[in-house]
């Protein structure tokens, strides 16, 4: 084995090891950053969907209150007068 190879070989091995460790660390950091970004996006999307469901539910409850407190609806339901109930509720339901 020549002296040139004896001098170059340790530095070559050291360079390969440092490069491999550097690639591993950088890849690990990038993949963790991407994973955190994806997790945050999924959490934000979940919050948006939940907020939309709550808004829709509030709108439905408000509509139901308007229909429930319509004058004459309780009497029409108690007397089982379907036509009167439909006459009272239909304009409200079509306008909501």
C-alpha positions in Angstrom: 0.0 0.0 0.0 1.4 3.3 -1.0 1.9 6.3 1.3 -0.5 8.3 -0.8 -3.3 5.8 -0.1 -2.4 5.6 3.6 -2.8 9.4 3.9 -6.0 9.8 1.7 -7.9 6.8 2.9 -8.7 8.0 6.5 -9.7 11.4 5.2 -11.9 9.8 2.6 -13.6 7.6 5.2 -14.1 10.6 7.5 -15.6 12.6 4.7 -18.0 9.7 3.8 -19.1 9.3 7.4 -19.6 13.0 8.0 -21.6 13.3 4.7 -23.8 10.3 5.7 -24.5 11.8 9.1 -25.2 15.2 7.6 -27.6 13.7 5.1 -29.4 11.7 7.9 -29.7 14.8 10.1 -31.0 17.1 7.3 -33.4 14.4 6.1 -34.7 13.9 9.6 -35.2 17.6 10.2 -37.0 18.1 6.8 -39.3 15.1 7.4 -40.2 16.3 10.9 -40.9 19.8 9.7 -43.1 18.5 6.9 -44.9 16.2 9.4 -45.5 19.1 11.8 -46.8 21.2 8.9 -49.2 18.5 7.8 -50.4 17.9 11.3 -51.0 21.6 11.8 -52.9 21.8 8.5 -55.1 18.9 9.5 -55.8 20.4 12.9 -56.8 23.7 11.3 -59.0 22.0 8.8 -60.7 20.1 11.7 -61.3 23.4 13.5 -62.8 25.0 10.3 -65.1 22.0 9.8 -66.2 22.1 13.4 -66.9 25.8 13.2 -69.0 25.3 10.1 -71.0 22.6 11.7 -71.7 24.8 14.7 -72.8 27.7 12.5 -75.1 25.4 10.5 -76.5 23.9 13.8 -77.2 27.4 15.2 -78.9 28.4 11.9 -81.1 25.3 12.1 -82.0 26.0 15.8 -82.9 29.5 14.9 -85.1 28.3 12.1 -86.8 25.8 14.3 -87.5 28.4 16.9 -89.2 30.6 14.3 -91.3 27.7 13.2 -92.1 26.5 16.7 -93.2 29.9 17.9 -95.5 30.6 15.0 -98.8 31.8 16.2 -101.5 29.2 15.8 -99.1 26.3 15.1 -99.5 24.7 18.5 -103.3 24.7 18.2 -103.1 23.2 14.7 -100.9 20.5 16.0 -103.1 19.8 19.0 -106.2 19.5 16.8 -104.2 17.4 14.3 -105.2 19.9 11.5 -102.5 19.1 9.0 -103.7 21.6 6.4 -103.6 24.5 8.9 -100.1 23.4 10.1 -98.8 23.3 6.5 -100.4 26.6 5.8 -98.6 28.2 8.7 -95.2 26.5 8.3 -94.8 26.3 4.6 -94.0 30.0 4.0 -91.5 29.9 6.8 -89.8 26.8 5.6 -89.5 28.0 2.0 -88.1 31.4 3.1 -85.4 29.9 5.4 
